[in-house]
Amino acid sequence: MEKNRKIRVGRIVSNKMDKTVVVQVESLRRHPLYHKVIRHVSKFKAHDEDNSCNVGDMVRIVETRPLSKDKRWKVVEIIQKKETVEAVKDELEPVNQEK
């Protein structure tokens, strides 16, 4: 018997805990009275077995059994890694502050 588990896609905002990441999921919802579309943000703590996720990565999480007091989600895959730009000190031009 296959269970229907919730699946969410979000961006990692924290990975400071051991084997745990905080995933921020954004969704668009309509205001009940004014009918304007507003952005709703939810944060989930998810289990990351290999500590392979970094801040800024886009991940897919799936609902699972309670793993701790706050953890009920598990990282299934990393969809997109954060692109880091490393600047070499020699490549930067000095700024002249002549007045």
C-alpha positions in Angstrom: 0.0 0.0 0.0 1.5 3.3 -1.1 0.9 6.4 1.1 0.1 9.8 -0.3 2.8 11.9 1.1 3.0 15.7 0.8 5.9 17.0 -1.3 7.2 20.5 -1.2 9.9 22.5 -3.0 11.8 25.2 -1.1 15.1 26.9 -0.4 17.4 26.1 2.5 17.8 29.0 4.9 19.8 27.3 7.7 22.0 24.2 8.0 23.7 24.9 11.4 22.2 21.8 13.0 23.5 18.2 12.6 21.6 16.3 10.0 18.9 18.9 10.0 18.1 21.8 7.6 15.5 24.5 7.7 13.6 24.8 4.4 11.6 27.9 3.4 8.6 27.2 1.2 6.8 30.0 -0.6 3.3 29.8 -1.9 0.8 32.2 -3.3 -2.6 32.6 -1.6 -5.6 34.7 -2.2 -6.7 37.0 0.6 -10.2 35.9 1.7 -11.7 39.4 1.8 -9.7 41.6 -0.6 -8.9 38.8 -3.1 -5.4 40.1 -3.6 -2.7 37.4 -4.2 -0.2 37.4 -1.3 3.0 35.5 -0.8 2.9 33.1 2.1 6.1 31.7 3.6 6.4 28.5 5.7 9.5 27.0 7.3 10.0 23.3 7.8 12.8 21.4 9.5 13.9 18.5 7.4 16.2 15.6 7.9 19.4 15.7 5.8 21.2 12.3 6.4 24.5 13.2 4.7 24.7 16.9 5.7 25.1 17.6 1.9 22.8 20.6 1.7 24.0 24.2 2.0 22.3 27.5 2.5 20.7 28.7 -0.7 20.2 25.3 -2.3 16.8 24.4 -3.8 15.5 21.1 -2.5 12.5 18.8 -2.6 11.2 17.5 0.7 8.7 14.8 1.5 6.5 14.3 4.6 7.6 11.4 6.8 7.0 10.0 10.3 8.0 12.2 13.3 11.8 12.1 13.6 12.0 14.5 16.5 10.0 17.2 18.3 10.0 19.5 15.2 11.2 17.3 12.3 8.5 15.7 10.1 10.1 16.2 6.7 13.0 14.5 4.8 15.2 15.9 2.0 14.6 13.7 -1.1 16.9 15.5 -3.6 18.8 18.7 -4.2 17.3 20.3 -7.3 19.7 23.2 -7.7 22.9 24.1 -5.9 23.5 27.7 -5.0 25.9 29.4 -7.4 28.8 30.8 -5.5 31.0 33.5 -7.0 34.5 33.7 -5.7 36.4 36.9 -6.5 40.2 36.9 -6.5 41.7 39.9 -4.8 44.0 40.6 -7.8 41.0 40.8 -10.2 39.4 43.6 -8.3 40.4 47.1 -9.3 41.4 49.5 -6.6 39.0 52.4 -6.1 40.6 55.8 -6.4 39.2 58.3 -4.0 40.6 61.5 -5.4 38.6 64.7 -4.9 
